[in-house]
Amino acid sequence: NKKMKKKLELSETLQKKLDSVYPPNVCPSCKEEFKKKTHVIQHLVDYHAGEEPYRCIASDCKRTKAYATREGLVYHLANYHDGDN
């Protein structure tokens, strides 16, 4: 179905930077490490509800909004900082 939302993909450079700042299997709030990314998401819901631990990784970003989820940050990066946007 072509109407399905396309999964946001970042350029390789931006993805590598994101993974180095926010490893997908590490809690951004308390740095606890998990086997799977989905476990991090559940941990954030259970232990850090209401927090917005993800901040933009682009040094020239003028936006000060923080994000509760990694996906929220990825959406921001894809729309404001990735090469062809």
C-alpha positions in Angstrom: 0.0 0.0 0.0 1.6 3.2 -1.2 -0.3 5.3 1.4 1.6 3.8 4.3 3.9 6.2 6.0 7.5 5.8 5.0 9.8 5.1 7.9 12.0 8.1 8.4 15.6 7.4 7.4 18.5 9.7 8.2 21.6 10.1 6.1 24.4 7.7 7.1 26.4 10.6 8.6 23.6 11.9 10.7 22.6 8.4 11.8 26.1 7.7 13.0 26.2 11.0 14.9 22.8 10.2 16.5 23.9 6.7 17.5 27.1 8.0 19.0 25.3 10.7 21.1 22.2 8.5 21.8 23.0 4.8 21.4 19.7 3.1 20.5 20.0 0.6 23.4 20.9 3.0 26.2 18.5 5.1 28.2 19.3 8.8 27.6 18.1 9.7 31.1 20.0 7.3 33.3 22.4 5.6 30.9 21.2 2.1 31.7 22.0 -0.3 28.9 19.4 -2.8 27.4 19.6 -5.7 25.0 16.9 -4.1 22.7 15.8 -0.7 21.6 12.2 -1.6 22.5 13.3 -2.3 26.1 14.7 1.3 26.2 11.3 2.6 25.1 9.5 0.6 27.7 12.0 1.7 30.4 11.4 5.3 29.5 7.7 4.9 29.9 8.0 3.0 33.2 10.7 5.1 34.9 11.1 8.4 33.1 7.5 9.3 32.1 7.1 13.0 31.4 10.8 13.5 30.8 12.2 14.8 27.5 15.8 13.5 27.5 16.5 13.8 23.8 18.0 17.1 22.5 18.9 18.1 19.0 22.4 16.9 18.1 23.0 19.6 15.4 25.3 22.2 16.8 23.7 25.0 14.8 20.1 24.2 15.7 18.1 27.2 16.8 15.2 25.1 18.2 15.3 24.5 21.9 12.6 21.8 22.1 13.5 18.5 23.7 11.9 15.2 22.8 10.5 12.4 24.9 11.3 9.8 22.3 14.2 9.0 20.0 11.7 8.9 17.1 10.6 12.5 17.9 14.3 13.5 17.6 14.7 11.5 14.4 11.7 13.3 12.9 13.1 16.7 13.8 16.6 15.7 12.4 15.1 14.4 9.1 12.9 17.5 8.6 15.4 20.2 9.7 18.9 19.0 9.4 19.2 16.2 6.8 20.9 17.2 3.5 18.1 17.2 1.0 15.4 18.9 3.1 
